[in-house]
Structures are given as structure tokens and as C-alpha cells.
């Protein structure tokens, strides 16, 4: 009986260890989505579409906040996304685009 308990414990430990990369992949998916939306925000901003910068930055922000990764680049990316949303909603395409570019730079560095 002791042997079966050890096997169950070993199996549970193996499952837990195998599950960790799945959690990391899920977090990275949010970072990837945030990065894609931030890039779209930059592209729209270069065309002068402040409202689209705000929309894409909001989507990027949702994903970045959902990532659950502790990383200073993620934190900086979130700050830039918040500023991009604020400036985009105010119609400041140039400033919104600069912040979206900052978000892209930082989000690209999140590992």
C-alpha cells in the first residue's frame, strides 16, 4: 500500500511539473496578443487614426494585464498602453502613437 501511495504522489508531481509549461504558454499567449494589438495601434497611429490607436491599445492593455507575468517590461508596456489610450481618446494621434511604440518596445522584451 505504501508503494501505491508513492506512485500516486510521483504521478501527481509529474503532472504538476508538466502543467507548468502550459501555464507559461497561456501567459505568453496574452503577451503575444497584447503585442499584436499594440503593433496595430502603431500602424493606425501613423495614419493619424487616434480613435483606432485607443481601441487597439485598450485591447492590448486587457491582454497585458491578463498575462500574469512578473516582468518590468510588462509593467512599462502597461504604462505606455494606458497613456496611448488616454491620448488616443483625446484625439492626440502623435502622442498616442509614441506611447503605443513604447509599449511595443517593452512588450517585445517580455519573456
Secondary structure, DSSP 8 states (H G I E B T S, - for coil): -HHHHHHHHHHHHHHHHHHHHHHHHHHHHHHHHHHHHHHHHHHHHHTT-HHHHHHHHHHHHHHHHHS----HHHHHHHHHHHHHHHHHHTT-HHHHHHHHHHHHHHHTT--
